[in-house]
């Protein structure tokens, strides 16, 4: 199992990280490299191997490649495995060095990859290449919901400098060894570059976006952008259901699930060895499981309970949550398995005294027939 994982990860590093850096960088005998979250040293080992191919000696490599480790044990392990360079556990030891290129696979817990991305941008003079969760870019959370301003600050730093972003199935990229509830991304940032970003989505399709702050899974598709605009306009007109969350003055309630969606390592791939492919099971963009019913007893206040005066109105709301329109609204902002309270801001607080048919939804939201078809085709049945 370990050997299979290492082989896959080595290929990932070589083909999708190191090869993003121009040959002139590898040819230079003075270019300095940094891995600020070196882990087990895999990236450092591959950097050394590539520099050797360009004729550089081990002595030369040791002078200009730096890896930062969490522990002395990890540092020693990486050295035994063949990592070359200044291998340190305290970044202050290399505070005097400037780096031309940062290449990394940072830790993902508690949004650490975003914080490390910010530090990498500060340390690199030109290139930052990283594989990490990309939901903070793709979901457009900060733009639509106004959350995670720290993520927005990092996006603004790299806005026009991102050359490319490849969205990948992270389970597949790590051969199923790492279970990640997020879209993965291979970021290539060049501080000397100013222009549109090339985005490859999970289906393997490539398109251009004006900059990385406008990226989503569907690219510049005008139909997608029109649907998003109409959903948000409907919320502006009717208000959102977040204001009704956990209001216990109502006798009936519908509990929206906090965790929705599982991952599978084997996505629907374009080729057998592709890193692309939809890794999400059919329940990923859903608000409630199929067996959810209207409640008459309020559950834990940490959950998302939406209250109603009558059982009929609660049932109407529950049925609406199961429509593909409501699920598409969730698709605009959901980037991992969690459905948090802010997501309720994309659900309009409609008149729940009636049943919402597709015809009523189309009229209220102002969707065209083509947009209704697009919504249906871009979500699996559940």
Secondary structure, DSSP 8 states (H G I E B T S, - for coil): -HHHHHHHHHHHIIIIIGGGS-HHHHH-SS--EEETT-TTSHHHHHHHHHHHHTT--HHHHHHHEEEE-SSHHHHHHHHHHT--SEEES-GGGGTT--EEEEEE----GGGHHHHHHHHHHHHEEEEEEEEEE-HHHHT-HHHHH---HHHHHHHHHHTTTEEEEEEE-HHHHTTTSS--SS-EEEEEEETT--S-EEEE-TTS-EEEESSGGG--TTTT-HHHHHHHHHHHHHHHHH-BGGGGBT-TTSSEEEEE-SB---EEEEEE-SSTT-S-SEEE-TTTT-SS-TT---BSS---TTSEEEEESSHHHHHHHHHHHTSHHHHHHHHTT--SSB--GGGGGGSB---TTS---HHHHHHHHT--HHHHHHHHHTS---
